[in-house]
Amino acid sequence: MRILGPDISRHFKGKMLNIHPSLLPKYPGLYTHQKVLDNHETHHGTTIHFVTEELDGGPIVYQRSFEVQPNDTPETLFQKVQELEHQMYPQVIQWISDGKILYSDCEEVMPSI
């Protein structure tokens, strides 16, 4: 994990994706699973978005969520998020390869599925 500088972000605008383990715009940055538990959230999930200069702030391509269970821990949330990511990322890559998603189409947040 690295924060890219503004020059790289601008140069590759609309060409880089990031997977973030929260339902952005909630909980950008690190320790998202613990923050979900600390704030007694009822849902958690993951977001795929285009990279911009703003940390975890680029246009959202795809989000999915699940219910947080009373016995969840940061570790169980990590596992659940990773399972979603493994389903979502290939789908988003396929959509982009097929021309179904363009950076310009994602100016507004896409609906959660």
N, C-alpha and C positions, 0 to 999 in steps of 0.2 A: 504494500500500500504506500502510495506516494501522493503528495499534493503537487500537481504540475504547475509550473509557472505560467503566467499570463501569455507569454509569447507562444508557448507550445499549444495552450488551449485555443488561442486565436488562430494559429496556423492550421490546426486540425478541426476547426469548428464544424460540427455536424458530422464528424467522422469517427468520433470516439464514444464508446459507451462505458458506463460504470454500473455495477450492481452494488446496491447499498442495502444493508440489512435493517431497514426500517421502512415504515410507510411515510416517506417524505411528503411534506416538508417537516414532519415530526422527526426529531432526533438525528440531525446531521452529525457527522463526526463519529467518534468512537464510543464504545460501551453501550450500544443501543439496547441490547437485551436486558442489561441491568437497569437501564433507565425505564424500560417498559414495565419491569417488575416494581421498581421504586415508585412509579406513578400509578400503579394499580390499573394499567390499561387492560381493556377487555379483548383487544385485538392487536395482533402484531403481524408483520409480514416483510416483504421485500419490494424494492423498487429498482427498475432498470431505467436509467436516464442518460441523456446525452451529456457529455462533459462540457462544462463552461468554466469560466474563471472563478465563478462562485462555488465554494466548497459544497458539494452535494446539492447544487441548486439548479442544474440544467433541466431542460424540458423533459418531462416524464414520458416514457414510452409505454411502460407496462408496470402494473402493481398487482400483487395478490396478497391476500391476508388469510389469517386463521384465528380462531378463538384461543385466547390464553387460558390455560387450565390452572386450577388452584395449586397443583403440584409442580408446575413448571419452574425450571431453574434457568439461569443463563445458558447452561449447557444444553438443556432440552430445547430451548428456544433456538439456539444456534443450529441444532440438528434439523429442526422443522423448517427454518429459513433456508438452510442449505438444500433440503429436498426440493423446495419450491424453485430455488435458483437453478437447479439442474434441469428442471422442466421448462422454465421460462426462457433461459438464455438461448438455447437452440431455436426456440420458437421465434424470438425476436430477430435472431440472425437470419432465419428463413424469410421473415417478413421484409427485412431490409434487402436481402438478396433478390427477392421477388419484386422489389420496388413498391411494396405496400406501405412502407413507412419512410418518410423523408424528414430530415431535421425541421424543415419549414412546416410540416404537418403537426409538429409537436409543440407549438407555441403555447397551447393551453394544456392543462393536465389531462391526460387520458383517463377514462374511468377505470376504477378498480374492478378487477374480475375475480 
